[in-house]
């Protein structure tokens, strides 16, 4: 399918507010805050959820492709480690922002939608854990929280380094009992779980579902945002947007065709589209792929028509979460807007210097191999779901101005924030 600008303007969404979010338990969130910043959930106890989702980077990491297990530091200054502990590859996809993932409307997670409600495994979910997904998970945000812990290059590490990574190579659900035990043997955590969870009578009752539910409660409460100038405008305050932002809004919901996919109060239809974003880095290459590539949604659905399609991201607080695209191909809002408007030309003219990649000398020779692969480039260029839209430079600037009006005001300030310490005693980055 090819999406083009609508003949008539799309309707503006209704404002959102507290009732549009899951009611998370604040006591669970206090535990989740500590776990989110605690490296105890990583195989080598050296990386936490917050490493790639930091306050300073608007809940993302400021990189096109992140530096995971083995790196040091956070954000654009993160380094790839050294000697035997250095990273073996970059994270295959861009770290997404966490804004409004606790909204009731959310029904898919990850760029390829590999976590979503489904009856396929008789447990309510289609996930990489298949039929081995734990019971007792409170919702999709808790389900999602399980999987970075099992990824070798995100949090688990190499099998020769620790038992968590070794367990992941055995079967994915073998990871979670190990991590649960790590948490429940820490007296401070045990006491907090017993006080907050009615089904936890002793430390032995703490399992991975309690941990995931706590993480979900923290994320769901910490990153709620619905107080942007755009929200004030939707609520009837015509002065909330300036002239450029109003013109950009008209383009977004009219000639630009942006609302065809970025629809509803979260500014996403949660569907999947092929945009011909240039491929670089390791990608999420499937076991049977003959080359390094990332086929997106097709890896989940096994449907050829889903090749190179990725989920429409929410645009809430988008100005805070550069770079943009499923692999962070564009460092600026203007760049990603222009790509959407002219995907073929943008794909052809893209240069590797646009990628925000920390220097990793031992990976430099392979970083852009997929982009240079003539046949893979042809396949990407042949799978585009967007029709071109002609806007002049002033109209592009107005669109970008409107996107800035989606940034929250008070809501972007941390609610619980970064703790000074965590119960494990490990370093908080």
N, C-alpha and C positions, 0 to 999 in steps of 0.2 A: 504494500500500500504506500501511496505517496501522500503526505499531508501538505496541504497548501493553505494559503491565507483564506479565511472565510469571507464569503460575500457580505455577510452581516456581522456586526460585532457580537462577540460572546457575552453572556451575562456575567456580571460581577458576582463573586461568591458571597455567601452570608458571612458575617463576622464570626469568629470563634472565641470561645471563652473557657472557663474552668470545666463546664459541663461536657465539653467535647473530649475530655481526657479521662483515662482510666483513673479510678480513685486508689492511688497507691498508699500503702501503709507507711507513715513517716518513720516509725521505729525500724522498719525493714530498710528504709532508705539510709538511715544513719549507719547501719551495718554495711550496706552496699557502698556507701561513700568510702569507708575504710578499705573494703575489698577492692574497689575500683583502683585505688592508689597503691595497693599492696602487691609487691612482686611475688608474694607467696603462691599465687595462682599460675605462675610460669614454671616451666620445667626446671630451669637453672636458677630460679629465684632472682632474676635480674631484669625483669621487664613487667610492667603492669598495663592494665587497660588504658590508664591515663598517659602512657608513653606516646601512644598514637592518637589520643583524643584529649588534647590538653586545653586548659582554660585559655592559655595565651594564644592559641591558634583557633579560637572559636569552636572548640570541640573536635577539631581535626588535627593535622600535624604540619600543614604548610608545605608539604612535599608532593610531587607528582606520584612517586612510588616510595613508600616508606622504608625505613631501616628498622627491621624487627629484631629478632633474637640475635644477640651478639653485639648490637650497637651500644653506643653510650650517648647520654644526653637526650634532649627532646627538641622537637620542632626542626626548623631548617638547619640548626647547628648540630644535629645529631650526627655522630661519626660512626663508621662501619666496623669498629673494633680492630683488633690486630692479632697476629700470630694464630694459634689454633682456635681461638675464640671468635675470630672475625666472621662476618656474615658470609653465607654461601650464595645467596641471591637476594635481590630486592623483593619486597612485598609485591605480589603481582598486580594489585589494583590500588587505586587511590583510597585513602582513609576517609570515609564519608563523615560529615558532621552528624551530630546526635540530636539536633533540634526536633522537638515535637514527635519523637518516636513513641511516646506514650499516648498519642491521640487514638481515640477509639477507631478512627478510620483506617489506621495502618493495617495492611493485610499482606504485605510482602517485605522481606528483609534481604539485604545484600544486593549488589549491583545486578546479579543474575537471578534474583528471586529464589534462591535455593532454600529459603525457609518461608513456608506459606501454609495456611490451613488446607488440609486435605484428608480424605478418608482412605488414602491408598495403603497405609500401613496400620489401619484400625487404631491409631492413637491420636488422631486429630490433626496430624502434621505431615507434610512432606519436607524432610530435612536430610542432610548427609548422614544422620544417624539411623535413618530408615526405621526398622522395627525396634531398634535398641534405644530409642529416645526414653529418658527417664520419665517416670510419672510425677505428678504433683506440680508441674510448671504452671505458673499463674497466667501466662499469656505469651504473645509472640515475642515481646521484648525479652522475656526470661528465656525462651527457647533460643533466640539469637545469641544470648550471652554465653552459651555453652561452647560455641565452636572456635572462637579464637584461641581458647585454651588448648585445643587439640591440634592446632596447626604448627607444623615443624618450624616454619620461618617466621611465624608471628609470636607465639609464646611457648611452644612446647620444647623446641630445641632439637638437637640431633639425637638419634637413638643411642649412640655410644656415650652420650653425656649424662643422661638421667633416666630414671624409670618411667617418667611421664611420657617422654618421647618414644621410648621403647614400647610402652603400652599402646600408644596410638597406632603403631605399626601392627600390633596384634589385632585389636578391634577397637573402634572409637570409644565404646562405652567403658573400656578398661581404664581410661584416663581418669574419669570422674571420681571413682572411689579413692584414688590416691590423693587427689587434691582435697577431697572432703576430709580425709583423715588429717592432712596437714593443718587444715583450719580448725577442726574440732579439738585438737590436742593443745591449742593455745587457750589458756584459761579465760582470757579477756573475751575472745570471740565466743567461747562456749557459754559464758554468762550472758552475753548480749543476745545470742540466739534463744537461749532458754527464756529470757524475759520477753522477747518479741514474738516468738512463734508458739502458738498454743499446742502444737503437736510435738514440740521438743521438750521432753522432760529431763533429759540428760544429754551430755555431750555426744553420746553414742547415737543419738537420734538425728544428728545433723548430717544431711546428705547433700548431694550436688543441687537438688531442686531448691533447697532452702538458700543455698549460696546464689543460684541464678535468680531466684525471686528477689533477693536483697539487692543484687546488682541492677535488676530491672527497675525496682522501686526508686533507687537513686537516680538512674538515668532518666526515668520518666518524670521525676519531679525537678531535677536539676536543670533540665534543658527544655522547659516549657516556654514558649514565646508567642505572644499574641498582642503585643502592645507597640507594634511598629506604626509609623505614620500612615501606612496603608490601612492598618486596622482602624485608626481614627477616622480616616476618610470613609471607609465602609460603614462606620457607625454614624456618619452624617456630618463630620467636620470637614467642610470643603476647603478650609485653609490649611489642612494637614499636609497637603502636597503642594509643592511649588509648581511654577509653570512648566518647566521641563519634565517634571515627574508626571504631571497630568497628561502632557502630550505623549510621554512614554507609556502611560497606562492605556491611552487610546490605541496606540500601536500594538501593545501587548494583547489587547482583547479584540483588536480589529485587523488592520492591514498586515501586521507582522505575523499573525497566526499562532503566536506563542501559546495562547490559552487552549489550543487544540489538544495539547498534551499536558501543559502546566495549568491544570484546571482545579476548581474546587478551593476550599479555604486553605489547604496545605500546598496549593500550587503544584500538584502532581496528580496524574490519573493512575499512577502506580502500574502502568503498562510498560511495554518493552519496544524499543525502536532502534533501528540501525542508523547511525549518524556518520559513518565513515570516519570516525576518529582514528588518527594514525596509531598503529600498533608499535609499542616499544617495551623494553623490559621483558621479564620472563613470561608474562601472561599466565592465566590459569590453564595451562596446557593439559589436555586429557591424556591418559596413559597411551591411547592408541593414535594420538596425533603424530603424523610423520615429521612435523616441523613445530617450532615454537610459535604459538599463536593463541589467541583468546577468542573463542566463538560465542562467548556471552551466554544468552539464555538457552541456546541450543544444547549446551552441556548439561542443562537441567531437564529440558523437555524432550531431548532426542528428536526434535522436529527440525527438518532442514529449513523451513521457513523462518525459524527463530535464529538463524545464524547471524552473529554479530549484533544482535539486539541486546540492549541494556535498559535497565529500569529508569523511568523518568524520575529524576531527583526532585525533592521538594525544594522550593526556592526561598523558603523562610530563612532569613539571615545569610543568604547566599554571599553577600559581600564580605562576610567574615571567614569564609571557608575555601579560599583559593588554595591551589589551582583547581581547574575545572575539567569535568569529564570523568569517565570511569577509570581512566588512567592518568588524570591530571595533565592532559595534553596542553592546556592553555593556562597561562599564569594570570590572565586578566579577564574581567567580565566582558570587556569589549571583544577580546579574542574569541571567546566561546560564543558570544552573540553572533559575530560575523561568520563563524563556522556554521551555525544553525541556518543563517540566511543564505549562504552560498557553500554548501557542503563539498561539492565536487572541486571547486576552485580552491577552497581552503585546504582540503586534503592534499591536493597537488602542490600547494605552496608551503605547506608546513615544514618547519625546520627543527631539527633536534635541539637546537639551542633554547627553544621555548620550554623544554622540559626542566622542571625543578628537581634535579637529581644530585644529591651529595656525591662528591668525588669518591669513586670506588675503583681504583686502578685495575684491580684484577677482574672486574666485570665490564670495564669500558669497551672491550673488544666485542662483547656480545649484546650490549644494551640496545643497539639499533638494528640488529640483524633482521628482525621481523619487518621493520619499516623498509629495509632495502630489498626484501624478497619480492621480485617482480610479480610472481604469480599470486602471492598473498595480497599484495597491493591491489591487483586486479580484482580479486575476490571481494575485498573490502569495498572498493569503489563501485562494484556492481550491486551492493546491498545497501541501498540508501532509501530510507522511508520518508525523507523530507524533500519537498519540491522547493526550488530556489525562490527567494523573495527579494525583490529589489528595493532597498532603502538607501537613502543618501546618508552622508556622514552625520548630518545634523539629527536625522531620525535615529541612527544608531546611538548617538550620544543621549538622546532622550530616553531610549529604551534602557540604557545603562543607568541613567538617573532614576528611572522608575524602580529598577532592581535594588538600588540603594534605599528606596523607601520601604523595603521589606525587612529592614534591620530593626530589631526590637530596641526599646529604650531601657527601662529598668530591668526588663526580663533577661537581658544578656549579662547581667551581673550575677556572679555565683550565689546560689542560695546556701549550700553547705560548703562548697569550695574545696580547696586542697587542705587536707589535714596536716598538722605539723609532724605527726608520727602515726605509725600503724602498729597494731598489736603484735605483728610478727617481729618487730624491731628492725626490719629491713629498711633500706634507704628509700625515701620518698623523693622521686625526681621532680 
